[in-house]
Amino acid sequence: MIFLHPCKGVKTPPVPAKPPMIISPEQFDQIYAALDEGDFKLLIETDIESGLRWGELTELRPKDLDFGTRILTVSRAVVQVNPKYHPEGRRFLVKEYPKDGEYRCLKLSKQIVKKLKAHVVAKGLGPDDLLFELRQPPGAKRRTVEAVPDPATLGKTAH
């Protein structure tokens, strides 16, 4: 059912948000064990510790973390946009503010800060470098879609 409001145009009925799926400790252990040592495990640990949104986590830089006080400031986020709305025609855009429009500060544990500091030193990261950057191996080519599936048959299987 669609509701019409004379001043606001078309109003659609609200869509309830789905509750998040919470994995068990055993499921987490399986996922964590399957990850390569290093960056991915640290990214997951940082996410669990901080509770950051994905777009905030992927935009973290060493300058966002005060290693002395262990305070992490969330001041940017990455969002996916239609390339026609991006200034450079790309899929992702860095916003200089998080989702709710306000910077957030949170205190991290000594354990994760120690790991993050070691990561920054080992990788030789500067203040403006991404903490978790997926780097392409030398000589790797970007994958492209060869053929777009027919939407009418997408997801259907033979009986």
Summary of the structure (lengths in Angstrom):
residues: 159
radius of gyration: 20.7
end to end distance: 34.6
largest distance: 62.0
contacts: 295
relative contact order: 0.12
helix: 29%
strand: 15%
